[in-house]
């Protein structure tokens, strides 16, 4: 099923006007691999562009259904983002490599059920209309 999220307005942190993000669907297919092993592949990925203490690199989020079952939840670790909500983390072979906003804030509800990977720990490749 292709993403039905339309390009949306910028989401601002109500306590810090300099902290904001945009969530946009990716028109192509995105794959995540590590050591030649496919971890995720989706035509329904989302790109999140965020500015806070810095201008952050864009992050790609994958529907959980498009992520392999190889990821293991990291026990007793959670963080909070004032734009996105509460995140939990995942590891592969003992190394933390991904996270998910399993309790997103209402303004970031589109991220519920999606998983993002640390781009420094995996290879992320895009093909299609949005490929860089």
Residue pairs with C-beta under 8 A, 6 or more apart in sequence:
1 44
2 25
2 43
2 44
3 25
3 26
3 44
3 45
3 46
5 23
5 24
5 25
5 46
5 110
7 24
8 22
8 23
8 24
10 20
10 21
10 22
11 20
11 21
11 22
11 23
11 83
11 107
11 108
12 19
12 20
13 19
13 20
13 52
13 82
13 83
15 82
16 52
16 82
18 51
18 52
19 50
19 51
19 52
19 82
19 83
20 50
20 51
20 83
21 48
21 49
21 50
21 51
21 83
21 84
21 108
22 48
22 49
23 46
23 47
23 48
23 108
23 110
23 111
24 46
24 47
24 49
25 44
25 45
25 46
25 47
26 45
26 46
26 47
26 60
26 126
26 128
26 130
27 128
27 129
27 130
28 43
28 126
28 127
28 128
28 129
28 130
28 131
29 41
29 42
29 43
29 126
29 127
29 128
30 40
30 41
30 42
30 45
30 60
30 62
30 124
30 125
30 126
30 127
31 38
31 40
31 41
31 124
31 125
31 127
32 38
32 39
32 40
32 41
32 62
32 67
32 117
32 122
32 123
32 124
33 39
33 122
33 123
33 125
34 92
34 97
34 121
34 122
34 123
37 70
38 68
39 67
39 68
39 70
39 71
39 92
39 117
39 122
40 62
40 66
40 67
40 68
40 115
40 117
41 66
42 62
42 63
42 66
43 128
44 62
44 63
44 66
45 60
45 61
45 62
45 63
45 66
46 60
46 61
46 110
46 111
46 114
47 58
47 59
47 60
47 61
47 130
48 58
48 59
48 60
48 61
48 111
48 116
49 56
49 58
50 56
50 59
50 83
52 83
57 119
59 116
59 119
60 116
60 117
60 124
60 126
61 111
61 114
61 115
61 116
62 114
62 115
62 116
62 117
63 113
63 114
63 115
64 100
64 113
64 114
64 115
67 98
67 115
70 92
71 90
71 91
71 92
71 97
71 98
71 115
72 90
72 91
72 92
73 88
73 89
73 90
73 91
74 88
74 89
74 90
74 91
74 96
77 88
77 89
77 96
78 86
78 87
78 88
78 89
79 86
79 87
79 99
80 86
80 87
81 87
81 101
83 105
83 107
83 108
84 101
84 104
84 105
84 108
84 111
85 101
85 103
85 104
85 105
85 108
85 111
86 101
86 102
86 103
86 104
87 99
87 100
87 101
87 102
88 99
88 100
88 102
89 96
89 98
89 99
89 100
90 96
90 97
90 98
90 99
90 100
90 115
91 97
92 98
95 121
96 118
97 117
97 118
97 121
97 122
98 115
98 116
98 117
98 118
99 115
99 116
100 113
100 114
100 115
100 116
101 108
101 111
101 112
101 114
102 112
104 110
104 111
104 112
117 124
126 132
